[in-house]
Amino acid sequence: MLVEDDGDIVVVTVRDDGVGMAAGRMERAAAEGRLGLAVSVRGRIRELGGTVIVTSRPGAGTEVELRVPR
């Protein structure tokens, strides 16, 4: 986990070296009613005027970057 204060924005990056996710996995989870990332994380960050970027590939881990204005 890394927290950066870039003056106008705070960036929190969480990385792991786990199994990663296949493309479209988060969208399928949301369509199946599993809304943790889609609603809980993305929704709350969006309410603050921020963004969430998720980067992941099978076998290459996952990185989640949360950017929120100060």
CYANA upper distance limits for C-alpha pairs under 8 A (distance plus 0.5 A):
  1 MET  CA     12 VAL  CA      7.64
  1 MET  CA     13 THR  CA      6.10
  1 MET  CA     14 VAL  CA      4.96
  1 MET  CA     15 ARG  CA      6.91
  2 LEU  CA     11 VAL  CA      8.47
  2 LEU  CA     12 VAL  CA      6.18
  2 LEU  CA     13 THR  CA      5.61
  2 LEU  CA     14 VAL  CA      7.03
  3 VAL  CA     10 VAL  CA      7.73
  3 VAL  CA     11 VAL  CA      6.26
  3 VAL  CA     12 VAL  CA      5.03
  3 VAL  CA     13 THR  CA      7.01
  4 GLU  CA     10 VAL  CA      6.24
  4 GLU  CA     11 VAL  CA      5.59
  4 GLU  CA     12 VAL  CA      6.93
  5 ASP  CA      9 ILE  CA      6.79
  5 ASP  CA     10 VAL  CA      5.19
  5 ASP  CA     11 VAL  CA      7.00
  6 ASP  CA     10 VAL  CA      6.48
  6 ASP  CA     11 VAL  CA      7.97
  7 GLY  CA     70 ARG  CA      8.11
  8 ASP  CA     69 PRO  CA      6.33
  8 ASP  CA     70 ARG  CA      6.08
  9 ILE  CA     67 ARG  CA      7.07
  9 ILE  CA     68 VAL  CA      6.00
  9 ILE  CA     69 PRO  CA      4.68
  9 ILE  CA     70 ARG  CA      5.74
 10 VAL  CA     67 ARG  CA      6.30
 10 VAL  CA     68 VAL  CA      5.83
 10 VAL  CA     69 PRO  CA      6.69
 10 VAL  CA     70 ARG  CA      6.98
 11 VAL  CA     65 GLU  CA      7.36
 11 VAL  CA     66 LEU  CA      6.12
 11 VAL  CA     67 ARG  CA      5.07
 11 VAL  CA     68 VAL  CA      7.04
 12 VAL  CA     65 GLU  CA      6.25
 12 VAL  CA     66 LEU  CA      5.58
 12 VAL  CA     67 ARG  CA      7.08
 13 THR  CA     63 GLU  CA      7.43
 13 THR  CA     64 VAL  CA      6.19
 13 THR  CA     65 GLU  CA      4.91
 13 THR  CA     66 LEU  CA      6.81
 14 VAL  CA     63 GLU  CA      6.15
 14 VAL  CA     64 VAL  CA      5.72
 14 VAL  CA     65 GLU  CA      6.99
 15 ARG  CA     61 GLY  CA      7.86
 15 ARG  CA     62 THR  CA      6.23
 15 ARG  CA     63 GLU  CA      4.83
 15 ARG  CA     64 VAL  CA      6.97
 16 ASP  CA     61 GLY  CA      5.84
 16 ASP  CA     62 THR  CA      6.01
 16 ASP  CA     63 GLU  CA      7.07
 17 ASP  CA     60 ALA  CA      6.75
 17 ASP  CA     61 GLY  CA      4.60
 17 ASP  CA     62 THR  CA      7.20
 18 GLY  CA     59 GLY  CA      7.43
 18 GLY  CA     60 ALA  CA      7.33
 18 GLY  CA     61 GLY  CA      4.94
 18 GLY  CA     62 THR  CA      7.54
 19 VAL  CA     57 ARG  CA      8.48
 19 VAL  CA     58 PRO  CA      6.22
 19 VAL  CA     59 GLY  CA      5.10
 19 VAL  CA     60 ALA  CA      6.79
 19 VAL  CA     61 GLY  CA      5.84
 19 VAL  CA     62 THR  CA      8.48
 20 GLY  CA     56 SER  CA      5.87
 20 GLY  CA     57 ARG  CA      5.55
 20 GLY  CA     58 PRO  CA      4.93
 20 GLY  CA     59 GLY  CA      5.94
 20 GLY  CA     60 ALA  CA      6.02
 20 GLY  CA     61 GLY  CA      4.55
 20 GLY  CA     62 THR  CA      5.73
 21 MET  CA     25 ARG  CA      6.80
 21 MET  CA     56 SER  CA      6.04
 21 MET  CA     57 ARG  CA      5.70
 21 MET  CA     58 PRO  CA      5.44
 21 MET  CA     59 GLY  CA      8.40
 21 MET  CA     61 GLY  CA      8.06
 21 MET  CA     62 THR  CA      7.80
 22 ALA  CA     56 SER  CA      7.77
 22 ALA  CA     57 ARG  CA      6.15
 22 ALA  CA     58 PRO  CA      5.93
 23 ALA  CA     56 SER  CA      8.29
 23 ALA  CA     57 ARG  CA      7.63
 24 GLY  CA     28 ARG  CA      6.71
 25 ARG  CA     29 ALA  CA      6.68
 26 MET  CA     30 ALA  CA      6.74
 26 MET  CA     37 LEU  CA      8.16
 26 MET  CA     38 ALA  CA      8.15
 27 GLU  CA     31 ALA  CA      6.70
 28 ARG  CA     32 GLU  CA      6.70
 29 ALA  CA     33 GLY  CA      6.96
 29 ALA  CA     34 ARG  CA      5.62
 29 ALA  CA     35 LEU  CA      7.45
 30 ALA  CA     34 ARG  CA      5.50
 30 ALA  CA     35 LEU  CA      5.50
 30 ALA  CA     38 ALA  CA      6.94
 35 LEU  CA     39 VAL  CA      5.86
 35 LEU  CA     40 SER  CA      7.43
 36 GLY  CA     40 SER  CA      5.51
 36 GLY  CA     41 VAL  CA      7.14
 37 LEU  CA     41 VAL  CA      5.43
 37 LEU  CA     42 ARG  CA      6.56
 38 ALA  CA     42 ARG  CA      5.85
 38 ALA  CA     43 GLY  CA      7.17
 39 VAL  CA     43 GLY  CA      5.16
 39 VAL  CA     44 ARG  CA      7.75
 40 SER  CA     44 ARG  CA      6.54
 41 VAL  CA     45 ILE  CA      6.72
 42 ARG  CA     46 ARG  CA      6.45
 42 ARG  CA     51 THR  CA      7.73
 42 ARG  CA     52 VAL  CA      6.54
 43 GLY  CA     47 GLU  CA      6.70
 44 ARG  CA     48 LEU  CA      7.11
 45 ILE  CA     49 GLY  CA      7.05
 45 ILE  CA     50 GLY  CA      5.66
 45 ILE  CA     51 THR  CA      6.68
 45 ILE  CA     52 VAL  CA      7.62
 45 ILE  CA     66 LEU  CA      7.88
 45 ILE  CA     67 ARG  CA      8.35
 45 ILE  CA     68 VAL  CA      7.37
 46 ARG  CA     50 GLY  CA      5.47
 46 ARG  CA     51 THR  CA      6.51
 48 LEU  CA     68 VAL  CA      7.10
 48 LEU  CA     69 PRO  CA      7.97
 49 GLY  CA     68 VAL  CA      6.92
 49 GLY  CA     69 PRO  CA      7.13
 50 GLY  CA     66 LEU  CA      7.77
 50 GLY  CA     67 ARG  CA      5.76
 50 GLY  CA     68 VAL  CA      4.73
 50 GLY  CA     69 PRO  CA      6.77
 51 THR  CA     66 LEU  CA      6.44
 51 THR  CA     67 ARG  CA      5.73
 51 THR  CA     68 VAL  CA      7.19
 52 VAL  CA     64 VAL  CA      7.47
 52 VAL  CA     65 GLU  CA      6.13
 52 VAL  CA     66 LEU  CA      5.22
 52 VAL  CA     67 ARG  CA      6.95
 53 ILE  CA     64 VAL  CA      6.26
 53 ILE  CA     65 GLU  CA      5.60
 53 ILE  CA     66 LEU  CA      7.19
 54 VAL  CA     62 THR  CA      7.70
 54 VAL  CA     63 GLU  CA      6.25
 54 VAL  CA     64 VAL  CA      5.04
 54 VAL  CA     65 GLU  CA      6.93
 55 THR  CA     62 THR  CA      6.26
 55 THR  CA     63 GLU  CA      5.65
 55 THR  CA     64 VAL  CA      6.98
 56 SER  CA     60 ALA  CA      7.27
 56 SER  CA     61 GLY  CA      6.42
 56 SER  CA     62 THR  CA      4.83
 56 SER  CA     63 GLU  CA      6.83
 57 ARG  CA     61 GLY  CA      6.93
 57 ARG  CA     62 THR  CA      7.51
